[in-house]
Amino acid sequence: MGSAPEVYAGLNDRLKGSAAEILFPTDGDKYTQAIARWSEHNIKRAACVVKVRSADDVTSTLSFIRENKIPFVVRGGGHSTSGSASIEDGLVIDLSLMRGVTVDKEKQTVRAEGGALWVNVDEEAAKYELATVGGTVNHTGVGGLTLGGGYGFLTGKHGLTIDNLLSVEIVLASGEQVTASSTSNPDLFWAVRGAGQNFGVATAFTFQAYPQTNPVYAGPLIFLPDKIPEVIAFVNKFHTANDGNQALMWGFSCPPPMNAPVLLTQCFHNGTEEEGSAFFADLIALGPVANLISMIPYAKLNSLLNSSAGFDGRKMFGGGAFKLPLDVGFVQSLFEEFLGFVQGKNEAGKERGMGQSLLLFETIPYNEVVKVGNDSMAFSNRGDYYNLATMFKWFDPSFDDEVRGFARTLLKKASQSAGVDQDEKTRSIEGVGVYGNYANADVPANEIYGGNAKKLGELKHKYDPENLFDRGTRLVPRPMVVVN
Ligand SMILES: Cc1cc2nc3c(=O)[nH]c(=O)nc-3n(C[C@H](O)[C@H](O)[C@H](O)COP(=O)(O)OP(=O)(O)OC[C@H]3O[C@@H](n4cnc5c(N)ncnc54)[C@H](O)[C@@H]3O)c2cc1C
């Protein structure tokens, strides 16, 4: 047990006979790797990490947690920047040894264990010429992304990840193992699709998949910022020109080695090269400084952005919304504000050096997303608008607070232009305008779940009356459990 607190002494016994791995701070590299997260900002020194291998391991660990009143978190892929999957001194239920994926070719379904990454899903499904709506960076976890909603390149055609979720196998706070689907515990199924982190440990997800036999046309075009007006003219046409088979992620950054501002676009067309190059012809004709679009197998698509989302540094995601058509002057002003911050100095005169940050306009068609009502499940970010995301990256911990403050102000300003106001009474569009998976855990429940917050509070009392799962968006005002 090393320096682990006395309270963990009985854990080995509790997991006797299981292949789970129990790690403590004295376990060297294995422990250090276990507490690593996508953002250094979220590396916290847990007292204990339990790498579970089965739903039974989760049940046993939860019973130990309940009896000893141990604060804990659940770790899926470890990519959230809200800090909800890491903990100082408490216990981590780590799902990283549960990454198995199986495919039912006949039913066209994919079952992924709770700790799987999207690369596991994309590659296994591809063996059967199938694909489902997964994240656009394939080292992201299936768990967190799915439980909070899930946007991907196939969203234009098939909606959100949760719109394709058929069932979830979940261990509740009581330790009971249940399945949630439209026919089994439907109220729980309603809740987990958007607010899942609050309701238990998901040990497996089953998704609807779709035939994906063809390679896809995808890759980046990089422009200098003087092309902002022309690129926006293209984006404004994209809104009506797309047929759901395309997506365009675009935004601003100052990536190395030049560290100079550029306008990055990531193009996607699910079809032939001829169709793709015709669709993006006006953009290509603008003369990008780099054109790296090519035909690739679908299984490689979600790896294209991996390198721009590497594991070093402190990072924070933030979410807002924008509407098309966009006004060039408005985008210019957001770009300048963003640039002024990431390339500027703080009050103490320190260079921020945050050029690898990203202001991203996620132009993923939402026609399929809005076919589902905001009251159909917990997720409430469906409306006539697109997601705007910030991904700030920095190295100096003394910038933490100002990054948070700046991100909030910038996104609020941008979202208001889309008529998306955080205040429900003055909001002029349906949908909350904030993607929960980009928000911090301290954002109030009504800002993430709108009119669904009340029902979620009631279901929380039914399925987790002691508020054991208290790390996501807070659904009930209860203090956290602390070690005696
Ligand atoms: C580089 C990058 C790219 C991204 N791209 C996309 C994208 O294309 N589309 C999109 O929709 N989102 C995207 N996101 C946001 C992403 O959805 C969230 O960061 C999500 O939380 C990541 O899930 P995770 O399992 O990796 O994270 P974790 O930090 O492990 O978990 C996030 C939360 O979910 C909980 N959780 C995770 N797994 C389980 C489980 N099995 N059971 C119960 N609770 C669980 C954790 O306790 C935590 O509260 C991206 C994020 C990053 C960092």
The ligand as a Gaussian input file, in Angstrom:
#p B3LYP/6-31G(d) Opt

LIG

0 1
 C       -8.819000      16.833000     -28.733000
 C      -10.300000      16.800000     -28.477000
 C      -11.173000      16.644000     -29.528000
 C      -12.540000      16.600000     -29.304000
 N      -13.377000      16.418000     -30.362000
 C      -14.690000      16.290000     -30.146000
 C      -15.573000      15.984000     -31.215000
 O      -15.170000      15.833000     -32.360000
 N      -16.888000      15.854000     -30.936000
 C      -17.372000      16.002000     -29.686000
 O      -18.573000      15.858000     -29.501000
 N      -16.576000      16.299000     -28.655000
 C      -15.252000      16.443000     -28.853000
 N      -14.420000      16.734000     -27.796000
 C      -14.973000      16.946000     -26.470000
 C      -15.155000      15.585000     -25.791000
 O      -16.441000      15.124000     -26.093000
 C      -15.010000      15.721000     -24.264000
 O      -13.735000      16.207000     -23.950000
 C      -15.267000      14.382000     -23.563000
 O      -15.442000      14.644000     -22.203000
 C      -14.124000      13.413000     -23.731000
 O      -14.439000      12.178000     -23.182000
 P      -13.324000      11.272000     -22.495000
 O      -13.944000       9.983000     -22.144000
 O      -12.097000      11.268000     -23.335000
 O      -12.973000      12.153000     -21.250000
 P      -12.879000      11.889000     -19.676000
 O      -12.132000      13.090000     -19.196000
 O      -12.325000      10.572000     -19.340000
 O      -14.379000      11.936000     -19.217000
 C      -15.205000      13.057000     -19.348000
 C      -16.357000      12.935000     -18.360000
 O      -17.121000      11.786000     -18.675000
 C      -17.075000      10.849000     -17.606000
 N      -16.938000       9.528000     -18.195000
 C      -16.103000       9.140000     -19.187000
 N      -16.323000       7.871000     -19.523000
 C      -17.305000       7.436000     -18.700000
 C      -17.986000       6.202000     -18.568000
 N      -17.714000       5.165000     -19.352000
 N      -18.956000       6.119000     -17.626000
 C      -19.272000       7.178000     -16.845000
 N      -18.667000       8.370000     -16.934000
 C      -17.696000       8.492000     -17.858000
 C      -15.898000      11.260000     -16.740000
 O      -16.099000      10.902000     -15.405000
 C      -15.899000      12.749000     -16.922000
 O      -16.855000      13.349000     -16.086000
 C      -13.049000      16.763000     -27.999000
 C      -12.161000      16.935000     -26.934000
 C      -10.802000      16.946000     -27.160000
 C       -9.873000      17.148000     -26.016000

